[in-house]
Amino acid sequence: MLPIIALIGRTNVGKSTLFNVLTQKRNALVNNQPNLTRDRNYSSFYLKKNKITIIDTAGFDFELEKIKKETYKQTLIAIKECDLILFLVSARDGVMAQEYEISKEIRKYEKKIILIINKIDGVKDISKINEFYSLGFIENAKISASNNQGINTLIKKYLTPWIQSKFDPKKLKKNSQIHPKIPKKIIKISCIGKPNVGKSTLINSILKQERLITSHIPGTTLDSIPISIDHNKKNYTFIDTAGISKKRHSKNKIEKISIIKTLKNIEKTNISLLIIDATLKISNQDLTLANIIEKCGKPVIIVINKWDLINKLEKKILKKLIRKQLENHIFSEIHFISALHKIGLSKIFKSINKIFQKSQKKIATSLLVKTMYSAIQRHRPPIIHGRRIKLKYAHLGSSNPFKIIVHGNQVKYLSLSYKKYLKKYFYNALNMNGIPIQIEFKETKNPYIFKKNN
């Protein structure tokens, strides 16, 4: 088991910023607006060639509102799991009454605690910083995470000695695992859908634990949270994403950032689960999301959740309606499930494994060229400026997304309708059920042009 560090503190003291600085990634959503982090967010970084797990947590809040109560539970789990607590406070605000309560709470767990006085940049009143000594922590580091100030001192003076004193470096080097377990070969799946369709509930049901906060309140998930899962000796990473609501001018900055992160996760993952609420049927927004996933070149599996909430007649009508609405979209399977009651979940894994294998397959250049010429014989490219557009050869550019590179002369003049025809022909001829195809056209350079010019 590798060492685990938990970042603890009230809202908006810079936990996610420090998390991003230490991991050298932008995994955590960062903004001045409080309460952005809700679920536990895991990542790792290296210290003296040793891998360390770090947990970003929600703002420590003792209030009992529905979502805040759930985030509080998530933070307590992180404290129990960790070996070291970095207790963050804000130098700009001085000591807050809530921080005395937090310090009492975290001391109960008898973990090593280092007080991190963040946001020291621009603070001229030193008495504000000195106030934090009243919290009673011997070890404290003064930093500005957003400006990378004091980070080297934090690592050298506090984190490195802690690692060396508590853990045997030889054992750490042998241990290649981190918590949660992230294996080398994994299938990455993004859970996409409108707010409140059951994305987090689905992941919790697969995990058989309340790993992610769920609520009937739309917009509960703000950040994209990766969750590692072992199922039938295979390794998966499910990414719970923020729900994408209807386009509107009033979208705030956080919603926009969340949507951008969701779209980036579609590109990074191997497969997307498009989750739809059976009680709301399929909407234009769901079809738009299907289009977005398809344009990214990623396979999509349709998951109709809350299937238990509608009667037999409604199920029959909805099945016909869904098939009709999705007839122009590329998808591998449709699953009708109840995430809450864990109905139909095993079939999703079968589809994931099947579609992943198909998406990774390599296709010989000879087969692609043969297929291309077969398409040309059936429907020849148009004549432009007295010369017919020539498609010469094709080869595989990548597998996921599945991209075919077609070389030829005057390819920039190919019409959109011919490009669509060619894509559809490749799709059917290569039996690419459920795997979107992207075609990139490249102009073949004429070797005789240079000679003629000379």
Secondary structure as UniProt FT lines:
FT   STRAND          4..8
FT   TURN            11..12
FT   HELIX           15..23
FT   STRAND          41..47
FT   TURN            48..49
FT   STRAND          50..56
FT   HELIX           66..81
FT   STRAND          84..90
FT   TURN            91..93
FT   HELIX           97..107
FT   TURN            108..110
FT   STRAND          112..118
FT   TURN            121..122
FT   HELIX           126..130
FT   HELIX           131..135
FT   STRAND          140..142
FT   HELIX           145..147
FT   HELIX           151..153
FT   HELIX           154..159
FT   HELIX           160..166
FT   HELIX           169..174
FT   STRAND          187..193
FT   TURN            195..196
FT   HELIX           199..207
FT   TURN            218..219
FT   STRAND          225..231
FT   TURN            232..233
FT   STRAND          234..240
FT   TURN            249..250
FT   HELIX           253..268
FT   STRAND          271..277
FT   HELIX           278..280
FT   HELIX           284..295
FT   TURN            296..297
FT   STRAND          300..305
FT   HELIX           307..309
FT   HELIX           312..325
FT   TURN            326..328
FT   STRAND          334..336
FT   TURN            339..342
FT   HELIX           345..359
FT   HELIX           365..378
FT   STRAND          383..384
FT   TURN            385..386
FT   STRAND          387..388
FT   STRAND          390..398
FT   TURN            399..401
FT   STRAND          402..409
FT   HELIX           411..413
FT   HELIX           416..429
FT   TURN            430..431
FT   TURN            433..434
FT   STRAND          437..443
FT   HELIX           448..453
//
